[in-house]
Amino acid sequence: MEAWLIGTPAELDAATDALTAAAYVVQAGDRQPLAGADNGRWRVFLRLALTTAPAAHRRTAPAPVDRGGALVDLDAARASRRPGLPGRVAPGGVA
């Protein structure tokens, strides 16, 4: 499945979290800022691999080399953008 998501950074984070609960991200494009009437909003392209299997029975995602694209480590990205939030581990493994 491929989708363009458009929204604020917080909305994009929430939408990505919701989508990755049902699928894994095969490819994530760079966030691109919008201009004009959409100033302050961003867009991002996601390619997802969907499955109907329960989360406990899903196969693990192949290594990035196998699928031709790099995955974004969302936990590391969030930790670097929002250091110090409870439950987050800062880059380098320091809470």
Biopython code that builds the backbone (N, CA, C, O; Angstrom):
import numpy as np
from Bio.PDB.StructureBuilder import StructureBuilder

atoms = [
    (1, "MET", "N", (0.852, -1.161, 0.000)),
    (1, "MET", "CA", (0.000, 0.000, 0.000)),
    (1, "MET", "C", (0.899, 1.225, 0.000)),
    (1, "MET", "O", (1.916, 1.252, 0.693)),
    (2, "GLU", "N", (0.532, 2.233, -0.770)),
    (2, "GLU", "CA", (1.269, 3.487, -0.813)),
    (2, "GLU", "C", (0.330, 4.630, -0.454)),
    (2, "GLU", "O", (-0.836, 4.638, -0.850)),
    (3, "ALA", "N", (0.845, 5.588, 0.295)),
    (3, "ALA", "CA", (0.004, 6.707, 0.707)),
    (3, "ALA", "C", (0.839, 7.961, 0.896)),
    (3, "ALA", "O", (1.982, 7.902, 1.351)),
    (4, "TRP", "N", (0.248, 9.101, 0.538)),
    (4, "TRP", "CA", (0.806, 10.402, 0.896)),
    (4, "TRP", "C", (0.033, 10.860, 2.120)),
    (4, "TRP", "O", (-1.198, 10.877, 2.109)),
    (5, "LEU", "N", (0.738, 11.226, 3.161)),
    (5, "LEU", "CA", (0.114, 11.780, 4.355)),
    (5, "LEU", "C", (0.450, 13.264, 4.408)),
    (5, "LEU", "O", (1.585, 13.662, 4.149)),
    (6, "ILE", "N", (-0.542, 14.074, 4.743)),
    (6, "ILE", "CA", (-0.348, 15.518, 4.835)),
    (6, "ILE", "C", (-0.926, 15.983, 6.161)),
    (6, "ILE", "O", (-2.066, 15.660, 6.495)),
    (7, "GLY", "N", (-0.132, 16.748, 6.922)),
    (7, "GLY", "CA", (-0.603, 17.269, 8.192)),
    (7, "GLY", "C", (0.533, 17.937, 8.948)),
    (7, "GLY", "O", (1.627, 18.144, 8.425)),
    (8, "THR", "N", (0.233, 18.262, 10.192)),
    (8, "THR", "CA", (1.255, 18.835, 11.061)),
    (8, "THR", "C", (2.214, 17.713, 11.457)),
    (8, "THR", "O", (1.874, 16.539, 11.305)),
    (9, "PRO", "N", (3.397, 18.045, 11.958)),
    (9, "PRO", "CA", (4.298, 16.983, 12.402)),
    (9, "PRO", "C", (3.655, 16.032, 13.424)),
    (9, "PRO", "O", (3.864, 14.820, 13.360)),
    (10, "ALA", "N", (2.890, 16.571, 14.346)),
    (10, "ALA", "CA", (2.219, 15.717, 15.348)),
    (10, "ALA", "C", (1.189, 14.800, 14.676)),
    (10, "ALA", "O", (1.078, 13.626, 15.030)),
    (11, "GLU", "N", (0.443, 15.333, 13.713)),
    (11, "GLU", "CA", (-0.541, 14.512, 12.989)),
    (11, "GLU", "C", (0.146, 13.419, 12.178)),
    (11, "GLU", "O", (-0.339, 12.288, 12.122)),
    (12, "LEU", "N", (1.275, 13.751, 11.548)),
    (12, "LEU", "CA", (2.006, 12.747, 10.780)),
    (12, "LEU", "C", (2.556, 11.660, 11.701)),
    (12, "LEU", "O", (2.532, 10.480, 11.350)),
    (13, "ASP", "N", (3.051, 12.049, 12.874)),
    (13, "ASP", "CA", (3.533, 11.060, 13.845)),
    (13, "ASP", "C", (2.407, 10.130, 14.266)),
    (13, "ASP", "O", (2.585, 8.913, 14.300)),
    (14, "ALA", "N", (1.233, 10.703, 14.590)),
    (14, "ALA", "CA", (0.099, 9.899, 15.033)),
    (14, "ALA", "C", (-0.399, 8.971, 13.918)),
    (14, "ALA", "O", (-0.714, 7.809, 14.172)),
    (15, "ALA", "N", (-0.467, 9.481, 12.697)),
    (15, "ALA", "CA", (-0.925, 8.655, 11.576)),
    (15, "ALA", "C", (0.061, 7.532, 11.283)),
    (15, "ALA", "O", (-0.345, 6.403, 11.007)),
    (16, "THR", "N", (1.347, 7.837, 11.341)),
    (16, "THR", "CA", (2.360, 6.808, 11.113)),
    (16, "THR", "C", (2.299, 5.745, 12.197)),
    (16, "THR", "O", (2.414, 4.555, 11.901)),
    (17, "ASP", "N", (2.119, 6.155, 13.453)),
    (17, "ASP", "CA", (1.982, 5.188, 14.546)),
    (17, "ASP", "C", (0.773, 4.279, 14.321)),
    (17, "ASP", "O", (0.859, 3.065, 14.504)),
    (18, "ALA", "N", (-0.351, 4.873, 13.926)),
    (18, "ALA", "CA", (-1.567, 4.082, 13.697)),
    (18, "ALA", "C", (-1.388, 3.112, 12.536)),
    (18, "ALA", "O", (-1.802, 1.955, 12.621)),
    (19, "LEU", "N", (-0.780, 3.573, 11.463)),
    (19, "LEU", "CA", (-0.587, 2.704, 10.305)),
    (19, "LEU", "C", (0.409, 1.588, 10.592)),
    (19, "LEU", "O", (0.235, 0.466, 10.117)),
    (20, "THR", "N", (1.437, 1.881, 11.354)),
    (20, "THR", "CA", (2.422, 0.840, 11.637)),
    (20, "THR", "C", (1.910, -0.178, 12.649)),
    (20, "THR", "O", (2.541, -1.216, 12.846)),
    (21, "ALA", "N", (0.780, 0.097, 13.292)),
    (21, "ALA", "CA", (0.155, -0.908, 14.151)),
    (21, "ALA", "C", (-0.460, -2.022, 13.299)),
    (21, "ALA", "O", (-0.645, -3.143, 13.775)),
    (22, "ALA", "N", (-0.777, -1.710, 12.037)),
    (22, "ALA", "CA", (-1.390, -2.695, 11.143)),
    (22, "ALA", "C", (-0.438, -3.180, 10.060)),
    (22, "ALA", "O", (-0.745, -4.144, 9.359)),
    (23, "ALA", "N", (0.694, -2.541, 9.912)),
    (23, "ALA", "CA", (1.623, -2.874, 8.826)),
    (23, "ALA", "C", (3.022, -2.455, 9.232)),
    (23, "ALA", "O", (3.218, -1.820, 10.268)),
    (24, "TYR", "N", (3.993, -2.817, 8.406)),
    (24, "TYR", "CA", (5.329, -2.275, 8.648)),
    (24, "TYR", "C", (5.714, -1.394, 7.474)),
    (24, "TYR", "O", (5.272, -1.593, 6.342)),
    (25, "VAL", "N", (6.547, -0.419, 7.779)),
    (25, "VAL", "CA", (6.942, 0.572, 6.786)),
    (25, "VAL", "C", (8.032, -0.025, 5.910)),
    (25, "VAL", "O", (9.102, -0.395, 6.392)),
    (26, "VAL", "N", (7.745, -0.113, 4.625)),
    (26, "VAL", "CA", (8.713, -0.602, 3.661)),
    (26, "VAL", "C", (9.589, 0.549, 3.197)),
    (26, "VAL", "O", (10.795, 0.390, 3.011)),
    (27, "GLN", "N", (8.971, 1.712, 3.010)),
    (27, "GLN", "CA", (9.704, 2.896, 2.575)),
    (27, "GLN", "C", (9.019, 4.119, 3.137)),
    (27, "GLN", "O", (7.792, 4.218, 3.126)),
    (28, "ALA", "N", (9.810, 5.045, 3.625)),
    (28, "ALA", "CA", (9.284, 6.319, 4.107)),
    (28, "ALA", "C", (10.082, 7.426, 3.452)),
    (28, "ALA", "O", (11.307, 7.469, 3.566)),
    (29, "GLY", "N", (9.389, 8.325, 2.766)),
    (29, "GLY", "CA", (10.066, 9.451, 2.144)),
    (29, "GLY", "C", (10.418, 10.511, 3.171)),
    (29, "GLY", "O", (9.985, 10.456, 4.322)),
    (30, "ASP", "N", (11.201, 11.462, 2.739)),
    (30, "ASP", "CA", (11.535, 12.601, 3.596)),
    (30, "ASP", "C", (10.305, 13.490, 3.733)),
    (30, "ASP", "O", (9.541, 13.648, 2.781)),
    (31, "ARG", "N", (10.118, 14.060, 4.896)),
    (31, "ARG", "CA", (9.021, 15.019, 5.075)),
    (31, "ARG", "C", (9.336, 16.271, 4.281)),
    (31, "ARG", "O", (10.457, 16.779, 4.294)),
    (32, "GLN", "N", (8.312, 16.754, 3.589)),
    (32, "GLN", "CA", (8.469, 17.940, 2.749)),
    (32, "GLN", "C", (7.526, 19.021, 3.257)),
    (32, "GLN", "O", (6.326, 18.779, 3.391)),
    (33, "PRO", "N", (8.052, 20.214, 3.544)),
    (33, "PRO", "CA", (7.179, 21.289, 4.026)),
    (33, "PRO", "C", (6.290, 21.798, 2.896)),
    (33, "PRO", "O", (6.705, 21.854, 1.738)),
    (34, "LEU", "N", (5.080, 22.162, 3.244)),
    (34, "LEU", "CA", (4.161, 22.758, 2.279)),
    (34, "LEU", "C", (4.201, 24.274, 2.448)),
    (34, "LEU", "O", (4.667, 24.780, 3.469)),
    (35, "ALA", "N", (3.723, 24.974, 1.467)),
    (35, "ALA", "CA", (3.789, 26.441, 1.479)),
    (35, "ALA", "C", (2.397, 27.024, 1.242)),
    (35, "ALA", "O", (1.423, 26.297, 1.049)),
    (36, "GLY", "N", (2.333, 28.337, 1.260)),
    (36, "GLY", "CA", (1.084, 29.038, 0.981)),
    (36, "GLY", "C", (0.064, 28.807, 2.084)),
    (36, "GLY", "O", (0.380, 28.926, 3.268)),
    (37, "ALA", "N", (-1.167, 28.473, 1.687)),
    (37, "ALA", "CA", (-2.244, 28.244, 2.653)),
    (37, "ALA", "C", (-1.954, 27.054, 3.560)),
    (37, "ALA", "O", (-2.533, 26.948, 4.641)),
    (38, "ASP", "N", (-1.069, 26.161, 3.135)),
    (38, "ASP", "CA", (-0.716, 24.981, 3.927)),
    (38, "ASP", "C", (0.578, 25.167, 4.715)),
    (38, "ASP", "O", (1.156, 24.188, 5.188)),
    (39, "ASN", "N", (1.036, 26.395, 4.860)),
    (39, "ASN", "CA", (2.261, 26.664, 5.611)),
    (39, "ASN", "C", (2.130, 26.071, 7.014)),
    (39, "ASN", "O", (1.097, 26.234, 7.664)),
    (40, "GLY", "N", (3.168, 25.389, 7.476)),
    (40, "GLY", "CA", (3.134, 24.748, 8.788)),
    (40, "GLY", "C", (2.723, 23.290, 8.713)),
    (40, "GLY", "O", (2.775, 22.567, 9.708)),
    (41, "ARG", "N", (2.315, 22.863, 7.528)),
    (41, "ARG", "CA", (1.948, 21.460, 7.327)),
    (41, "ARG", "C", (3.023, 20.807, 6.461)),
    (41, "ARG", "O", (3.750, 21.483, 5.733)),
    (42, "TRP", "N", (3.106, 19.509, 6.552)),
    (42, "TRP", "CA", (4.130, 18.734, 5.860)),
    (42, "TRP", "C", (3.473, 17.577, 5.139)),
    (42, "TRP", "O", (2.333, 17.219, 5.436)),
    (43, "ARG", "N", (4.192, 16.985, 4.183)),
    (43, "ARG", "CA", (3.704, 15.774, 3.545)),
    (43, "ARG", "C", (4.816, 14.746, 3.550)),
    (43, "ARG", "O", (6.001, 15.080, 3.517)),
    (44, "VAL", "N", (4.407, 13.489, 3.593)),
    (44, "VAL", "CA", (5.372, 12.389, 3.593)),
    (44, "VAL", "C", (4.750, 11.215, 2.839)),
    (44, "VAL", "O", (3.546, 10.973, 2.922)),
    (45, "PHE", "N", (5.582, 10.503, 2.112)),
    (45, "PHE", "CA", (5.166, 9.319, 1.369)),
    (45, "PHE", "C", (5.512, 8.088, 2.189)),
    (45, "PHE", "O", (6.624, 7.964, 2.704)),
    (46, "LEU", "N", (4.552, 7.178, 2.307)),
    (46, "LEU", "CA", (4.794, 5.911, 2.990)),
    (46, "LEU", "C", (4.417, 4.753, 2.086)),
    (46, "LEU", "O", (3.377, 4.780, 1.427)),
    (47, "ARG", "N", (5.257, 3.747, 2.057)),
    (47, "ARG", "CA", (4.930, 2.476, 1.405)),
    (47, "ARG", "C", (4.886, 1.451, 2.529)),
    (47, "ARG", "O", (5.872, 1.250, 3.239)),
    (48, "LEU", "N", (3.728, 0.800, 2.685)),
    (48, "LEU", "CA", (3.500, -0.122, 3.787)),
    (48, "LEU", "C", (3.250, -1.532, 3.273)),
    (48, "LEU", "O", (2.707, -1.714, 2.183)),
    (49, "ALA", "N", (3.640, -2.509, 4.043)),
    (49, "ALA", "CA", (3.319, -3.905, 3.761)),
    (49, "ALA", "C", (2.224, -4.295, 4.746)),
    (49, "ALA", "O", (2.458, -4.371, 5.952)),
    (50, "LEU", "N", (1.034, -4.541, 4.222)),
    (50, "LEU", "CA", (-0.116, -4.856, 5.062)),
    (50, "LEU", "C", (-0.207, -6.352, 5.302)),
    (50, "LEU", "O", (0.251, -7.159, 4.494)),
    (51, "THR", "N", (-0.805, -6.701, 6.424)),
    (51, "THR", "CA", (-1.035, -8.100, 6.744)),
    (51, "THR", "C", (-2.324, -8.219, 7.542)),
    (51, "THR", "O", (-2.720, -7.286, 8.241)),
    (52, "THR", "N", (-2.971, -9.365, 7.435)),
    (52, "THR", "CA", (-4.169, -9.602, 8.238)),
    (52, "THR", "C", (-3.862, -10.482, 9.435)),
    (52, "THR", "O", (-4.742, -10.741, 10.255)),
    (53, "ALA", "N", (-2.614, -10.950, 9.547)),
    (53, "ALA", "CA", (-2.223, -11.790, 10.672)),
    (53, "ALA", "C", (-2.154, -10.952, 11.949)),
    (53, "ALA", "O", (-1.772, -9.783, 11.911)),
    (54, "PRO", "N", (-2.524, -11.554, 13.076)),
    (54, "PRO", "CA", (-2.365, -10.830, 14.338)),
    (54, "PRO", "C", (-0.903, -10.450, 14.553)),
    (54, "PRO", "O", (0.000, -11.110, 14.038)),
    (55, "ALA", "N", (-0.681, -9.409, 15.297)),
    (55, "ALA", "CA", (0.672, -8.893, 15.498)),
    (55, "ALA", "C", (1.633, -9.969, 16.000)),
    (55, "ALA", "O", (2.794, -9.993, 15.591)),
    (56, "ALA", "N", (1.172, -10.853, 16.876)),
    (56, "ALA", "CA", (2.047, -11.882, 17.432)),
    (56, "ALA", "C", (2.495, -12.899, 16.384)),
    (56, "ALA", "O", (3.509, -13.573, 16.566)),
    (57, "HIS", "N", (1.740, -13.011, 15.282)),
    (57, "HIS", "CA", (2.048, -14.016, 14.268)),
    (57, "HIS", "C", (2.610, -13.429, 12.982)),
    (57, "HIS", "O", (2.798, -14.152, 12.004)),
    (58, "ARG", "N", (2.880, -12.141, 12.969)),
    (58, "ARG", "CA", (3.437, -11.519, 11.768)),
    (58, "ARG", "C", (4.878, -11.946, 11.578)),
    (58, "ARG", "O", (5.620, -12.128, 12.542)),
    (59, "ARG", "N", (5.260, -12.101, 10.331)),
    (59, "ARG", "CA", (6.665, -12.379, 10.062)),
    (59, "ARG", "C", (7.441, -11.088, 10.267)),
    (59, "ARG", "O", (6.890, -9.995, 10.140)),
    (60, "THR", "N", (8.688, -11.218, 10.575)),
    (60, "THR", "CA", (9.505, -10.024, 10.756)),
    (60, "THR", "C", (9.810, -9.414, 9.393)),
    (60, "THR", "O", (9.850, -10.110, 8.378)),
    (61, "ALA", "N", (10.017, -8.142, 9.393)),
    (61, "ALA", "CA", (10.328, -7.442, 8.147)),
    (61, "ALA", "C", (11.700, -7.872, 7.654)),
    (61, "ALA", "O", (12.612, -8.071, 8.457)),
    (62, "PRO", "N", (11.856, -8.017, 6.346)),
    (62, "PRO", "CA", (13.180, -8.349, 5.827)),
    (62, "PRO", "C", (14.154, -7.203, 6.088)),
    (62, "PRO", "O", (13.744, -6.065, 6.317)),
    (63, "ALA", "N", (15.423, -7.513, 6.052)),
    (63, "ALA", "CA", (16.445, -6.487, 6.257)),
    (63, "ALA", "C", (16.311, -5.424, 5.176)),
    (63, "ALA", "O", (15.895, -5.745, 4.063)),
    (64, "PRO", "N", (16.650, -4.155, 5.465)),
    (64, "PRO", "CA", (16.523, -3.081, 4.474)),
    (64, "PRO", "C", (17.190, -3.402, 3.144)),
    (64, "PRO", "O", (16.699, -2.984, 2.096)),
    (65, "VAL", "N", (18.288, -4.130, 3.166)),
    (65, "VAL", "CA", (18.979, -4.474, 1.922)),
    (65, "VAL", "C", (18.076, -5.345, 1.046)),
    (65, "VAL", "O", (18.111, -5.241, -0.180)),
    (66, "ASP", "N", (17.269, -6.204, 1.677)),
    (66, "ASP", "CA", (16.417, -7.132, 0.935)),
    (66, "ASP", "C", (15.261, -6.456, 0.221)),
    (66, "ASP", "O", (14.793, -6.969, -0.796)),
    (67, "ARG", "N", (14.791, -5.337, 0.710)),
    (67, "ARG", "CA", (13.606, -4.738, 0.111)),
    (67, "ARG", "C", (13.909, -3.493, -0.708)),
    (67, "ARG", "O", (12.991, -2.862, -1.232)),
    (68, "GLY", "N", (15.159, -3.136, -0.825)),
    (68, "GLY", "CA", (15.526, -2.053, -1.711)),
    (68, "GLY", "C", (15.341, -0.660, -1.152)),
    (68, "GLY", "O", (15.493, 0.310, -1.894)),
    (69, "GLY", "N", (15.021, -0.517, 0.117)),
    (69, "GLY", "CA", (14.856, 0.804, 0.703)),
    (69, "GLY", "C", (15.206, 0.757, 2.173)),
    (69, "GLY", "O", (15.237, -0.315, 2.777)),
    (70, "ALA", "N", (15.462, 1.888, 2.736)),
    (70, "ALA", "CA", (15.832, 1.954, 4.146)),
    (70, "ALA", "C", (14.607, 2.283, 4.988)),
    (70, "ALA", "O", (13.775, 3.100, 4.593)),
    (71, "LEU", "N", (14.501, 1.650, 6.141)),
    (71, "LEU", "CA", (13.447, 1.969, 7.086)),
    (71, "LEU", "C", (13.907, 3.114, 7.977)),
    (71, "LEU", "O", (15.095, 3.258, 8.266)),
    (72, "VAL", "N", (12.970, 3.902, 8.395)),
    (72, "VAL", "CA", (13.252, 4.962, 9.346)),
    (72, "VAL", "C", (13.062, 4.373, 10.730)),
    (72, "VAL", "O", (12.014, 3.793, 11.016)),
    (73, "ASP", "N", (14.050, 4.510, 11.585)),
    (73, "ASP", "CA", (13.924, 4.071, 12.973)),
    (73, "ASP", "C", (13.129, 5.149, 13.701)),
    (73, "ASP", "O", (13.693, 6.130, 14.186)),
    (74, "LEU", "N", (11.807, 4.956, 13.773)),
    (74, "LEU", "CA", (10.924, 5.979, 14.325)),
    (74, "LEU", "C", (11.209, 6.251, 15.800)),
    (74, "LEU", "O", (11.144, 7.399, 16.240)),
    (75, "ASP", "N", (11.523, 5.208, 16.565)),
    (75, "ASP", "CA", (11.805, 5.433, 17.982)),
    (75, "ASP", "C", (13.035, 6.321, 18.158)),
    (75, "ASP", "O", (13.034, 7.235, 18.983)),
    (76, "ALA", "N", (14.080, 6.049, 17.383)),
    (76, "ALA", "CA", (15.284, 6.880, 17.478)),
    (76, "ALA", "C", (15.004, 8.306, 16.999)),
    (76, "ALA", "O", (15.489, 9.271, 17.590)),
    (77, "ALA", "N", (14.222, 8.432, 15.928)),
    (77, "ALA", "CA", (13.894, 9.759, 15.409)),
    (77, "ALA", "C", (13.084, 10.557, 16.428)),
    (77, "ALA", "O", (13.346, 11.739, 16.650)),
    (78, "ARG", "N", (12.098, 9.902, 17.045)),
    (78, "ARG", "CA", (11.288, 10.596, 18.054)),
    (78, "ARG", "C", (12.135, 10.986, 19.265)),
    (78, "ARG", "O", (11.993, 12.083, 19.805)),
    (79, "ALA", "N", (13.007, 10.085, 19.679)),
    (79, "ALA", "CA", (13.838, 10.377, 20.851)),
    (79, "ALA", "C", (14.742, 11.567, 20.592)),
    (79, "ALA", "O", (14.988, 12.367, 21.495)),
    (80, "SER", "N", (15.241, 11.694, 19.365)),
    (80, "SER", "CA", (16.125, 12.819, 19.069)),
    (80, "SER", "C", (15.349, 14.126, 18.930)),
    (80, "SER", "O", (15.897, 15.197, 19.191)),
    (81, "ARG", "N", (14.076, 14.052, 18.519)),
    (81, "ARG", "CA", (13.259, 15.266, 18.394)),
    (81, "ARG", "C", (12.659, 15.682, 19.725)),
    (81, "ARG", "O", (12.480, 16.871, 19.987)),
    (82, "ARG", "N", (12.347, 14.696, 20.572)),
    (82, "ARG", "CA", (11.664, 14.979, 21.833)),
    (82, "ARG", "C", (12.409, 14.316, 22.988)),
    (82, "ARG", "O", (11.871, 13.417, 23.635)),
    (83, "PRO", "N", (13.626, 14.745, 23.249)),
    (83, "PRO", "CA", (14.391, 14.099, 24.322)),
    (83, "PRO", "C", (13.731, 14.309, 25.683)),
    (83, "PRO", "O", (13.112, 15.341, 25.945)),
    (84, "GLY", "N", (13.879, 13.317, 26.524)),
    (84, "GLY", "CA", (13.414, 13.444, 27.901)),
    (84, "GLY", "C", (11.977, 13.049, 28.140)),
    (84, "GLY", "O", (11.518, 13.129, 29.280)),
    (85, "LEU", "N", (11.232, 12.621, 27.113)),
    (85, "LEU", "CA", (9.855, 12.183, 27.346)),
    (85, "LEU", "C", (9.877, 10.828, 28.020)),
    (85, "LEU", "O", (10.736, 10.000, 27.715)),
    (86, "PRO", "N", (8.939, 10.582, 28.941)),
    (86, "PRO", "CA", (8.904, 9.288, 29.626)),
    (86, "PRO", "C", (8.757, 8.147, 28.625)),
    (86, "PRO", "O", (8.011, 8.249, 27.651)),
    (87, "GLY", "N", (9.466, 7.080, 28.876)),
    (87, "GLY", "CA", (9.381, 5.911, 27.999)),
    (87, "GLY", "C", (10.227, 6.002, 26.760)),
    (87, "GLY", "O", (10.250, 5.063, 25.963)),
    (88, "ARG", "N", (10.916, 7.086, 26.573)),
    (88, "ARG", "CA", (11.759, 7.268, 25.387)),
    (88, "ARG", "C", (13.221, 7.092, 25.785)),
    (88, "ARG", "O", (13.633, 7.502, 26.870)),
    (89, "VAL", "N", (13.970, 6.502, 24.929)),
    (89, "VAL", "CA", (15.393, 6.365, 25.146)),
    (89, "VAL", "C", (16.088, 7.323, 24.190)),
    (89, "VAL", "O", (15.874, 7.288, 22.978)),
    (90, "ALA", "N", (16.912, 8.164, 24.755)),
    (90, "ALA", "CA", (17.627, 9.164, 23.950)),
    (90, "ALA", "C", (18.675, 8.455, 23.098)),
    (90, "ALA", "O", (19.086, 7.341, 23.420)),
    (91, "PRO", "N", (19.110, 9.098, 22.010)),
    (91, "PRO", "CA", (20.160, 8.512, 21.183)),
    (91, "PRO", "C", (21.372, 8.152, 22.038)),
    (91, "PRO", "O", (21.758, 8.903, 22.933)),
    (92, "GLY", "N", (21.951, 7.025, 21.760)),
    (92, "GLY", "CA", (23.070, 6.554, 22.553)),
    (92, "GLY", "C", (22.647, 5.714, 23.748)),
    (92, "GLY", "O", (23.491, 5.261, 24.521)),
    (93, "GLY", "N", (21.322, 5.500, 23.905)),
    (93, "GLY", "CA", (20.817, 4.631, 24.951)),
    (93, "GLY", "C", (20.697, 5.270, 26.325)),
    (93, "GLY", "O", (20.477, 4.559, 27.306)),
    (94, "VAL", "N", (20.835, 6.574, 26.427)),
    (94, "VAL", "CA", (20.730, 7.269, 27.712)),
    (94, "VAL", "C", (19.311, 7.758, 27.886)),
    (94, "VAL", "O", (18.797, 8.488, 27.038)),
    (95, "ALA", "N", (18.668, 7.367, 28.975)),
    (95, "ALA", "CA", (17.268, 7.761, 29.210)),
    (95, "ALA", "C", (17.176, 9.153, 29.749)),
    (95, "ALA", "O", (16.076, 9.645, 30.003)),
]
sb = StructureBuilder()
sb.init_structure("model")
sb.init_model(0)
sb.init_chain("A")
sb.init_seg("    ")
for serial, (resi, resn, name, xyz) in enumerate(atoms, 1):
    if name == "N":
        sb.init_residue(resn, " ", resi, " ")
    sb.init_atom(name, np.array(xyz, "f"), 0.0, 1.0, " ", f" {name:<3s}", serial, name[0])
structure = sb.get_structure()
